[in-house]
């Protein structure tokens, strides 16, 4: 039996929040740790500065990521998960376990 239509609407909204090539990985790296922008760039060396900035802004807009600016010279910006973002951790863990079980290692 297919899901009730009102649940599909919620799925579409969640998909919009976490869709994007790098969003799940950003959330994964921010799990339990605050990172500065350049640290995230180093962890995700395949992503461009422009795309990382865009995806972080979208995650912040959707209430999943905090952006904290420290007023010092040079300015320091740190990113961390909000409570709403941390509530996705069980899903990220499940996806990781599913990947280990069902995907072959890259060669």
N, CA, C and O atoms as a printed pandas DataFrame, in Angstrom:
     atom_number atom_name residue_name chain_id  residue_number  x_coord  y_coord  z_coord
0              1         N          UNK        A               1    0.846   -1.175    0.000
1              2        CA          UNK        A               1    0.000    0.000    0.000
2              3         C          UNK        A               1    0.896    1.244    0.000
3              4         O          UNK        A               1    1.765    1.363    0.864
4              5         N          UNK        A               2    0.707    2.178   -0.950
5              6        CA          UNK        A               2    1.540    3.390   -1.009
6              7         C          UNK        A               2    1.242    4.319    0.159
7              8         O          UNK        A               2    0.151    4.282    0.727
8              9         N          UNK        A               3    2.226    5.162    0.518
9             10        CA          UNK        A               3    2.019    6.096    1.633
10            11         C          UNK        A               3    0.898    7.081    1.314
11            12         O          UNK        A               3    0.604    7.381    0.156
12            13         N          UNK        A               4    0.291    7.565    2.385
13            14        CA          UNK        A               4   -0.749    8.575    2.249
14            15         C          UNK        A               4   -0.120    9.846    1.675
15            16         O          UNK        A               4    1.024   10.174    1.989
16            17         N          UNK        A               5   -0.868   10.552    0.839
17            18        CA          UNK        A               5   -0.344   11.720    0.128
18            19         C          UNK        A               5    0.283   12.758    1.056
19            20         O          UNK        A               5    1.298   13.352    0.693
20            21         N          UNK        A               6   -0.277   12.995    2.230
21            22        CA          UNK        A               6    0.285   14.019    3.123
22            23         C          UNK        A               6    1.699   13.644    3.578
23            24         O          UNK        A               6    2.506   14.526    3.871
24            25         N          UNK        A               7    2.004   12.354    3.639
25            26        CA          UNK        A               7    3.357   11.937    4.005
26            27         C          UNK        A               7    4.328   12.170    2.848
27            28         O          UNK        A               7    5.506   12.448    3.072
28            29         N          UNK        A               8    3.844   12.058    1.630
29            30        CA          UNK        A               8    4.674   12.328    0.455
30            31         C          UNK        A               8    5.128   13.789    0.484
31            32         O          UNK        A               8    6.273   14.094    0.153
32            33         N          UNK        A               9    4.228   14.686    0.881
33            34        CA          UNK        A               9    4.565   16.104    0.975
34            35         C          UNK        A               9    5.732   16.312    1.947
35            36         O          UNK        A               9    6.637   17.095    1.657
36            37         N          UNK        A              10    5.725   15.634    3.081
37            38        CA          UNK        A              10    6.831   15.739    4.034
38            39         C          UNK        A              10    8.118   15.217    3.434
39            40         O          UNK        A              10    9.183   15.798    3.643
40            41         N          UNK        A              11    8.033   14.120    2.685
41            42        CA          UNK        A              11    9.223   13.550    2.058
42            43         C          UNK        A              11    9.809   14.532    1.053
43            44         O          UNK        A              11   11.029   14.680    0.978
44            45         N          UNK        A              12    8.974   15.195    0.289
45            46        CA          UNK        A              12    9.456   16.183   -0.681
46            47         C          UNK        A              12   10.160   17.321    0.034
47            48         O          UNK        A              12   11.200   17.785   -0.434
48            49         N          UNK        A              13    9.627   17.780    1.148
49            50        CA          UNK        A              13   10.241   18.877    1.907
50            51         C          UNK        A              13   11.600   18.457    2.478
51            52         O          UNK        A              13   12.557   19.230    2.441
52            53         N          UNK        A              14   11.679   17.241    3.003
53            54        CA          UNK        A              14   12.958   16.737    3.527
54            55         C          UNK        A              14   13.964   16.605    2.394
55            56         O          UNK        A              14   15.130   16.969    2.547
56            57         N          UNK        A              15   13.518   16.089    1.266
57            58        CA          UNK        A              15   14.410   15.918    0.113
58            59         C          UNK        A              15   15.011   17.256   -0.299
59            60         O          UNK        A              15   16.201   17.333   -0.602
60            61         N          UNK        A              16   14.206   18.301   -0.313
61            62        CA          UNK        A              16   14.705   19.623   -0.686
62            63         C          UNK        A              16   15.753   20.119    0.310
63            64         O          UNK        A              16   16.700   20.801   -0.081
64            65         N          UNK        A              17   15.593   19.786    1.588
65            66        CA          UNK        A              17   16.532   20.244    2.610
66            67         C          UNK        A              17   17.893   19.566    2.499
67            68         O          UNK        A              17   18.925   20.206    2.696
68            69         N          UNK        A              18   17.896   18.278    2.185
69            70        CA          UNK        A              18   19.164   17.535    2.216
70            71         C          UNK        A              18   19.688   17.188    0.831
71            72         O          UNK        A              18   20.753   16.585    0.702
72            73         N          UNK        A              19   18.936   17.570   -0.220
73            74        CA          UNK        A              19   19.442   17.274   -1.552
74            75         C          UNK        A              19   20.547   18.252   -1.902
75            76         O          UNK        A              19   20.576   19.383   -1.417
76            77         N          UNK        A              20   21.415   17.817   -2.716
77            78        CA          UNK        A              20   22.605   18.580   -3.060
78            79         C          UNK        A              20   23.777   17.634   -2.918
79            80         O          UNK        A              20   23.831   16.833   -1.984
80            81         N          UNK        A              21   24.685   17.725   -3.816
81            82        CA          UNK        A              21   25.771   16.751   -3.880
82            83         C          UNK        A              21   26.553   16.634   -2.573
83            84         O          UNK        A              21   27.063   15.557   -2.263
84            85         N          UNK        A              22   26.659   17.710   -1.802
85            86        CA          UNK        A              22   27.559   17.718   -0.647
86            87         C          UNK        A              22   26.869   17.842    0.694
87            88         O          UNK        A              22   27.538   17.738    1.722
88            89         N          UNK        A              23   25.562   18.060    0.736
89            90        CA          UNK        A              23   24.891   18.356    1.997
90            91         C          UNK        A              23   24.998   17.229    3.023
91            92         O          UNK        A              23   25.296   17.490    4.189
92            93         N          UNK        A              24   24.762   15.995    2.617
93            94        CA          UNK        A              24   24.849   14.894    3.583
94            95         C          UNK        A              24   26.265   14.766    4.134
95            96         O          UNK        A              24   26.452   14.481    5.317
96            97         N          UNK        A              25   27.249   14.976    3.286
97            98        CA          UNK        A              25   28.633   14.892    3.746
98            99         C          UNK        A              25   28.971   16.044    4.696
99           100         O          UNK        A              25   29.682   15.847    5.681
100          101         N          UNK        A              26   28.470   17.226    4.407
101          102        CA          UNK        A              26   28.668   18.369    5.319
102          103         C          UNK        A              26   28.072   18.038    6.683
103          104         O          UNK        A              26   28.719   18.232    7.712
104          105         N          UNK        A              27   26.845   17.540    6.689
105          106        CA          UNK        A              27   26.201   17.172    7.954
106          107         C          UNK        A              27   27.010   16.106    8.680
107          108         O          UNK        A              27   27.155   16.153    9.901
108          109         N          UNK        A              28   27.535   15.146    7.928
109          110        CA          UNK        A              28   28.343   14.069    8.516
110          111         C          UNK        A              28   29.587   14.638    9.201
111          112         O          UNK        A              28   29.901   14.263   10.331
112          113         N          UNK        A              29   30.289   15.538    8.522
113          114        CA          UNK        A              29   31.509   16.109    9.097
114          115         C          UNK        A              29   31.232   17.024   10.281
115          116         O          UNK        A              29   32.084   17.177   11.156
116          117         N          UNK        A              30   30.054   17.630   10.317
117          118        CA          UNK        A              30   29.720   18.518   11.436
118          119         C          UNK        A              30   29.147   17.761   12.627
119          120         O          UNK        A              30   28.916   18.344   13.687
120          121         N          UNK        A              31   28.919   16.475   12.454
121          122        CA          UNK        A              31   28.382   15.661   13.537
122          123         C          UNK        A              31   29.398   15.623   14.685
123          124         O          UNK        A              31   30.477   15.045   14.552
124          125         N          UNK        A              32   29.048   16.229   15.777
125          126        CA          UNK        A              32   29.882   16.185   16.971
126          127         C          UNK        A              32   31.092   17.096   16.948
127          128         O          UNK        A              32   31.878   17.092   17.896
128          129         N          UNK        A              33   31.264   17.873   15.899
129          130        CA          UNK        A              33   32.452   18.716   15.807
130          131         C          UNK        A              33   32.131   20.008   15.060
131          132         O          UNK        A              33   31.436   20.005   14.044
132          133         N          UNK        A              34   32.652   21.098   15.584
133          134        CA          UNK        A              34   32.532   22.396   14.921
134          135         C          UNK        A              34   33.712   22.540   13.974
135          136         O          UNK        A              34   34.840   22.184   14.314
136          137         N          UNK        A              35   33.444   23.064   12.781
137          138        CA          UNK        A              35   34.513   23.252   11.798
138          139         C          UNK        A              35   34.482   24.660   11.232
139          140         O          UNK        A              35   33.419   25.255   11.058
140          141         N          UNK        A              36   35.649   25.174   10.952
141          142        CA          UNK        A              36   35.753   26.406   10.191
142          143         C          UNK        A              36   35.629   26.054    8.709
143          144         O          UNK        A              36   35.787   24.899    8.313
144          145         N          UNK        A              37   35.342   27.074    7.902
145          146        CA          UNK        A              37   35.113   26.859    6.480
146          147         C          UNK        A              37   36.289   26.147    5.822
147          148         O          UNK        A              37   36.095   25.164    5.107
148          149         N          UNK        A              38   37.506   26.632    6.056
149          150        CA          UNK        A              38   38.682   26.036    5.406
150          151         C          UNK        A              38   38.920   24.597    5.846
151          152         O          UNK        A              38   39.425   23.789    5.067
152          153         N          UNK        A              39   38.565   24.271    7.075
153          154        CA          UNK        A              39   38.702   22.887    7.532
154          155         C          UNK        A              39   37.739   21.981    6.763
155          156         O          UNK        A              39   38.093   20.867    6.377
156          157         N          UNK        A              40   36.522   22.472    6.546
157          158        CA          UNK        A              40   35.572   21.699    5.735
158          159         C          UNK        A              40   36.079   21.531    4.312
159          160         O          UNK        A              40   35.963   20.458    3.721
160          161         N          UNK        A              41   36.641   22.600    3.770
161          162        CA          UNK        A              41   37.200   22.512    2.400
162          163         C          UNK        A              41   38.277   21.449    2.314
163          164         O          UNK        A              41   38.336   20.705    1.335
164          165         N          UNK        A              42   39.136   21.365    3.332
165          166        CA          UNK        A              42   40.196   20.359    3.321
166          167         C          UNK        A              42   39.625   18.947    3.416
167          168         O          UNK        A              42   40.120   18.025    2.768
168          169         N          UNK        A              43   38.571   18.782    4.235
169          170        CA          UNK        A              43   37.943   17.469    4.363
170          171         C          UNK        A              43   37.236   17.052    3.078
171          172         O          UNK        A              43   37.122   15.866    2.770
172          173         N          UNK        A              44   36.763   18.053    2.336
173          174        CA          UNK        A              44   35.979   17.808    1.132
174          175         C          UNK        A              44   36.688   18.466   -0.045
175          176         O          UNK        A              44   36.167   19.407   -0.644
176          177         N          UNK        A              45   37.861   17.974   -0.369
177          178        CA          UNK        A              45   38.720   18.654   -1.344
178          179         C          UNK        A              45   38.169   18.672   -2.766
179          180         O          UNK        A              45   38.693   19.392   -3.617
180          181         N          UNK        A              46   37.117   17.889   -3.041
181          182        CA          UNK        A              46   36.551   17.879   -4.394
182          183         C          UNK        A              46   35.515   18.977   -4.610
183          184         O          UNK        A              46   35.141   19.254   -5.750
184          185         N          UNK        A              47   35.048   19.603   -3.539
185          186        CA          UNK        A              47   34.000   20.615   -3.655
186          187         C          UNK        A              47   34.632   21.995   -3.857
187          188         O          UNK        A              47   35.649   22.312   -3.241
188          189         N          UNK        A              48   34.032   22.802   -4.710
189          190        CA          UNK        A              48   34.542   24.160   -4.930
190          191         C          UNK        A              48   34.109   25.056   -3.780
191          192         O          UNK        A              48   33.146   24.761   -3.071
192          193         N          UNK        A              49   34.826   26.141   -3.610
193          194        CA          UNK        A              49   34.505   27.107   -2.557
194          195         C          UNK        A              49   33.090   27.644   -2.746
195          196         O          UNK        A              49   32.339   27.780   -1.780
196          197         N          UNK        A              50   32.727   27.949   -3.988
197          198        CA          UNK        A              50   31.409   28.502   -4.282
198          199         C          UNK        A              50   30.295   27.528   -3.901
199          200         O          UNK        A              50   29.312   27.918   -3.271
200          201         N          UNK        A              51   30.451   26.270   -4.282
201          202        CA          UNK        A              51   29.416   25.270   -3.997
202          203         C          UNK        A              51   29.332   24.999   -2.499
203          204         O          UNK        A              51   28.230   24.886   -1.962
204          205         N          UNK        A              52   30.456   24.892   -1.820
205          206        CA          UNK        A              52   30.431   24.671   -0.375
206          207         C          UNK        A              52   29.729   25.828    0.322
207          208         O          UNK        A              52   28.912   25.610    1.216
208          209         N          UNK        A              53   30.040   27.049   -0.076
209          210        CA          UNK        A              53   29.383   28.222    0.504
210          211         C          UNK        A              53   27.877   28.154    0.282
211          212         O          UNK        A              53   27.097   28.381    1.207
212          213         N          UNK        A              54   27.476   27.843   -0.936
213          214        CA          UNK        A              54   26.053   27.766   -1.272
214          215         C          UNK        A              54   25.346   26.701   -0.441
215          216         O          UNK        A              54   24.267   26.947    0.099
216          217         N          UNK        A              55   25.947   25.521   -0.337
217          218        CA          UNK        A              55   25.306   24.428    0.392
218          219         C          UNK        A              55   25.245   24.730    1.894
219          220         O          UNK        A              55   24.254   24.402    2.546
220          221         N          UNK        A              56   26.290   25.347    2.447
221          222        CA          UNK        A              56   26.259   25.741    3.857
222          223         C          UNK        A              56   25.171   26.780    4.105
223          224         O          UNK        A              56   24.477   26.715    5.119
224          225         N          UNK        A              57   25.015   27.725    3.206
225          226        CA          UNK        A              57   23.961   28.743    3.354
226          227         C          UNK        A              57   22.583   28.112    3.327
227          228         O          UNK        A              57   21.710   28.495    4.106
228          229         N          UNK        A              58   22.378   27.151    2.442
229          230        CA          UNK        A              58   21.084   26.473    2.363
230          231         C          UNK        A              58   20.812   25.663    3.627
231          232         O          UNK        A              58   19.692   25.669    4.138
232          233         N          UNK        A              59   21.826   24.969    4.132
233          234        CA          UNK        A              59   21.663   24.209    5.370
234          235         C          UNK        A              59   21.383   25.142    6.550
235          236         O          UNK        A              59   20.594   24.813    7.435
236          237         N          UNK        A              60   22.028   26.297    6.556
237          238        CA          UNK        A              60   21.765   27.297    7.604
238          239         C          UNK        A              60   20.341   27.831    7.460
239          240         O          UNK        A              60   19.619   27.927    8.452
240          241         N          UNK        A              61   19.930   28.174    6.257
241          242        CA          UNK        A              61   18.583   28.686    5.990
242          243         C          UNK        A              61   17.514   27.696    6.457
243          244         O          UNK        A              61   16.470   28.094    6.974
244          245         N          UNK        A              62   17.787   26.406    6.269
245          246        CA          UNK        A              62   16.819   25.375    6.633
246          247         C          UNK        A              62   16.911   24.958    8.098
247          248         O          UNK        A              62   16.197   24.054    8.533
248          249         N          UNK        A              63   17.781   25.607    8.852
249          250        CA          UNK        A              63   17.854   25.360   10.288
250          251         C          UNK        A              63   18.616   24.127   10.702
251          252         O          UNK        A              63   18.450   23.650   11.825
252          253         N          UNK        A              64   19.461   23.590    9.812
253          254        CA          UNK        A              64   20.234   22.387   10.136
254          255         C          UNK        A              64   21.643   22.708   10.607
255          256         O          UNK        A              64   22.258   21.906   11.309
256          257         N          UNK        A              65   22.160   23.871   10.230
257          258        CA          UNK        A              65   23.538   24.260   10.542
258          259         C          UNK        A              65   23.549   25.654   11.159
259          260         O          UNK        A              65   22.836   26.553   10.713
260          261         N          UNK        A              66   24.377   25.816   12.198
261          262        CA          UNK        A              66   24.643   27.127   12.796
262          263         C          UNK        A              66   25.877   27.724   12.153
263          264         O          UNK        A              66   26.834   27.012   11.848
264          265         N          UNK        A              67   25.855   29.019   11.949
265          266        CA          UNK        A              67   27.026   29.758   11.473
266          267         C          UNK        A              67   27.345   30.806   12.525
267          268         O          UNK        A              67   26.543   31.702   12.785
268          269         N          UNK        A              68   28.522   30.688   13.130
269          270        CA          UNK        A              68   28.915   31.607   14.188
270          271         C          UNK        A              68   30.121   32.416   13.729
271          272         O          UNK        A              68   31.150   31.865   13.336
272          273         N          UNK        A              69   29.970   33.733   13.788
273          274        CA          UNK        A              69   31.054   34.635   13.389
274          275         C          UNK        A              69   31.722   35.165   14.647
275          276         O          UNK        A              69   31.061   35.717   15.526
276          277         N          UNK        A              70   33.039   34.994   14.728
277          278        CA          UNK        A              70   33.825   35.545   15.833
278          279         C          UNK        A              70   34.439   36.848   15.339
279          280         O          UNK        A              70   35.148   36.872   14.333
280          281         N          UNK        A              71   34.159   37.920   16.051
281          282        CA          UNK        A              71   34.648   39.232   15.641
282          283         C          UNK        A              71   36.110   39.390   16.082
283          284         O          UNK        A              71   36.399   39.887   17.171
284          285         N          UNK        A              72   36.988   38.968   15.236
285          286        CA          UNK        A              72   38.419   39.118   15.440
286          287         C          UNK        A              72   39.046   39.365   14.081
287          288         O          UNK        A              72   38.370   39.267   13.057
288          289         N          UNK        A              73   40.288   39.672   14.063
289          290        CA          UNK        A              73   40.972   39.945   12.800
290          291         C          UNK        A              73   42.012   38.862   12.574
291          292         O          UNK        A              73   42.899   38.688   13.409
292          293         N          UNK        A              74   41.931   38.132   11.476
293          294        CA          UNK        A              74   40.841   38.106   10.504
294          295         C          UNK        A              74   39.606   37.457   11.110
295          296         O          UNK        A              74   39.719   36.678   12.057
296          297         N          UNK        A              75   38.407   37.772   10.568
297          298        CA          UNK        A              75   37.182   37.171   11.106
298          299         C          UNK        A              75   37.236   35.647   11.019
299          300         O          UNK        A              75   37.761   35.075   10.064
300          301         N          UNK        A              76   36.685   35.020   12.031
301          302        CA          UNK        A              76   36.655   33.561   12.095
302          303         C          UNK        A              76   35.190   33.127   12.065
303          304         O          UNK        A              76   34.378   33.622   12.845
304          305         N          UNK        A              77   34.856   32.207   11.169
305          306        CA          UNK        A              77   33.491   31.695   11.047
306          307         C          UNK        A              77   33.526   30.195   11.312
307          308         O          UNK        A              77   34.333   29.465   10.736
308          309         N          UNK        A              78   32.650   29.756   12.184
309          310        CA          UNK        A              78   32.569   28.340   12.522
310          311         C          UNK        A              78   31.166   27.811   12.209
311          312         O          UNK        A              78   30.171   28.526   12.321
312          313         N          UNK        A              79   31.121   26.541   11.816
313          314        CA          UNK        A              79   29.862   25.887   11.494
314          315         C          UNK        A              79   29.672   24.687   12.413
315          316         O          UNK        A              79   30.618   23.960   12.715
316          317         N          UNK        A              80   28.437   24.496   12.851
317          318        CA          UNK        A              80   28.090   23.355   13.696
318          319         C          UNK        A              80   26.640   22.968   13.407
319          320         O          UNK        A              80   25.905   23.711   12.757
320          321         N          UNK        A              81   26.243   21.801   13.897
321          322        CA          UNK        A              81   24.869   21.359   13.720
322          323         C          UNK        A              81   23.961   22.013   14.754
323          324         O          UNK        A              81   24.352   22.212   15.904
324          325         N          UNK        A              82   22.762   22.339   14.335
325          326        CA          UNK        A              82   21.729   22.775   15.263
326          327         C          UNK        A              82   21.106   21.531   15.887
327          328         O          UNK        A              82   21.447   20.410   15.511
328          329         N          UNK        A              83   20.204   21.721   16.828
329          330        CA          UNK        A              83   19.478   20.584   17.397
330          331         C          UNK        A              83   18.708   19.852   16.296
331          332         O          UNK        A              83   18.637   18.623   16.285
332          333         N          UNK        A              84   18.142   20.612   15.387
333          334        CA          UNK        A              84   17.412   20.027   14.258
334          335         C          UNK        A              84   18.370   19.217   13.378
335          336         O          UNK        A              84   18.020   18.128   12.922
336          337         N          UNK        A              85   19.563   19.736   13.142
337          338        CA          UNK        A              85   20.571   19.011   12.367
338          339         C          UNK        A              85   21.030   17.751   13.075
339          340         O          UNK        A              85   21.212   16.708   12.445
340          341         N          UNK        A              86   21.220   17.847   14.399
341          342        CA          UNK        A              86   21.640   16.671   15.175
342          343         C          UNK        A              86   20.570   15.590   15.167
343          344         O          UNK        A              86   20.878   14.406   15.310
344          345         N          UNK        A              87   19.311   15.992   15.000
345          346        CA          UNK        A              87   18.244   14.985   14.972
346          347         C          UNK        A              87   18.332   14.100   13.728
347          348         O          UNK        A              87   17.674   13.061   13.665
348          349         N          UNK        A              88   19.137   14.498   12.738
349          350        CA          UNK        A              88   19.351   13.678   11.541
350          351         C          UNK        A              88   20.445   12.620   11.730
351          352         O          UNK        A              88   20.614   11.755   10.871
352          353         N          UNK        A              89   21.181   12.675   12.830
353          354        CA          UNK        A              89   22.293   11.747   13.042
354          355         C          UNK        A              89   21.873   10.284   12.941
355          356         O          UNK        A              89   22.580    9.511   12.295
356          357         N          UNK        A              90   20.751    9.858   13.550
357          358        CA          UNK        A              90   20.363    8.448   13.382
358          359         C          UNK        A              90   20.153    8.069   11.915
359          360         O          UNK        A              90   20.481    6.953   11.513
360          361         N          UNK        A              91   19.618    8.972   11.128
361          362        CA          UNK        A              91   19.441    8.709    9.698
362          363         C          UNK        A              91   20.794    8.587    9.003
363          364         O          UNK        A              91   20.987    7.692    8.179
364          365         N          UNK        A              92   21.736    9.479    9.327
365          366        CA          UNK        A              92   23.076    9.409    8.728
366          367         C          UNK        A              92   23.773    8.106    9.112
367          368         O          UNK        A              92   24.441    7.486    8.285
368          369         N          UNK        A              93   23.612    7.695   10.373
369          370        CA          UNK        A              93   24.193    6.421   10.809
370          371         C          UNK        A              93   23.577    5.251   10.039
371          372         O          UNK        A              93   24.288    4.343    9.606
372          373         N          UNK        A              94   22.261    5.278    9.873
373          374        CA          UNK        A              94   21.577    4.212    9.146
374          375         C          UNK        A              94   22.050    4.156    7.702
375          376         O          UNK        A              94   22.302    3.072    7.175
376          377         N          UNK        A              95   22.174    5.321    7.051
377          378        CA          UNK        A              95   22.644    5.348    5.665
378          379         C          UNK        A              95   24.065    4.790    5.549
379          380         O          UNK        A              95   24.385    4.084    4.593
380          381         N          UNK        A              96   24.907    5.111    6.523
381          382        CA          UNK        A              96   26.274    4.600    6.520
382          383         C          UNK        A              96   26.281    3.078    6.665
383          384         O          UNK        A              96   26.991    2.386    5.935
384          385         N          UNK        A              97   25.497    2.562    7.601
385          386        CA          UNK        A              97   25.412    1.108    7.784
386          387         C          UNK        A              97   24.867    0.430    6.538
387          388         O          UNK        A              97   25.351   -0.629    6.138
388          389         N          UNK        A              98   23.857    1.041    5.923
389          390        CA          UNK        A              98   23.298    0.493    4.694
390          391         C          UNK        A              98   24.364    0.446    3.601
391          392         O          UNK        A              98   24.470   -0.543    2.875
392          393         N          UNK        A              99   25.150    1.512    3.484
393          394        CA          UNK        A              99   26.215    1.553    2.488
394          395         C          UNK        A              99   27.257    0.476    2.719
395          396         O          UNK        A              99   27.694   -0.176    1.771
396          397         N          UNK        A             100   27.668    0.279    3.984
397          398        CA          UNK        A             100   28.654   -0.764    4.286
398          399         C          UNK        A             100   28.125   -2.150    3.917
399          400         O          UNK        A             100   28.873   -3.012    3.455
400          401         N          UNK        A             101   26.835   -2.345    4.127
401          402        CA          UNK        A             101   26.240   -3.650    3.873
402          403         C          UNK        A             101   25.975   -3.899    2.384
403          404         O          UNK        A             101   26.114   -5.028    1.913
404          405         N          UNK        A             102   25.597   -2.859    1.647
405          406        CA          UNK        A             102   25.069   -3.057    0.306
406          407         C          UNK        A             102   25.935   -2.553   -0.836
407          408         O          UNK        A             102   25.666   -2.870   -1.994
408          409         N          UNK        A             103   26.943   -1.794   -0.546
409          410        CA          UNK        A             103   27.781   -1.240   -1.624
410          411         C          UNK        A             103   29.148   -1.906   -1.595
411          412         O          UNK        A             103   29.726   -2.137   -0.533
412          413         N          UNK        A             104   29.642   -2.204   -2.767
413          414        CA          UNK        A             104   30.976   -2.792   -2.866
414          415         C          UNK        A             104   32.015   -1.688   -2.706
415          416         O          UNK        A             104   31.775   -0.557   -3.129
416          417         N          UNK        A             105   33.153   -1.989   -2.111
417          418        CA          UNK        A             105   34.199   -0.975   -1.997
418          419         C          UNK        A             105   34.649   -0.501   -3.382
419          420         O          UNK        A             105   34.691   -1.266   -4.345
420          421         N          UNK        A             106   34.980    0.784   -3.442
421          422        CA          UNK        A             106   35.489    1.329   -4.714
422          423         C          UNK        A             106   36.855    0.744   -4.996
423          424         O          UNK        A             106   37.654    0.533   -4.084
424          425         N          UNK        A             107   37.115    0.486   -6.259
425          426        CA          UNK        A             107   38.415   -0.099   -6.636
426          427         C          UNK        A             107   39.272    0.940   -7.284
427          428         O          UNK        A             107   40.403    0.651   -7.674
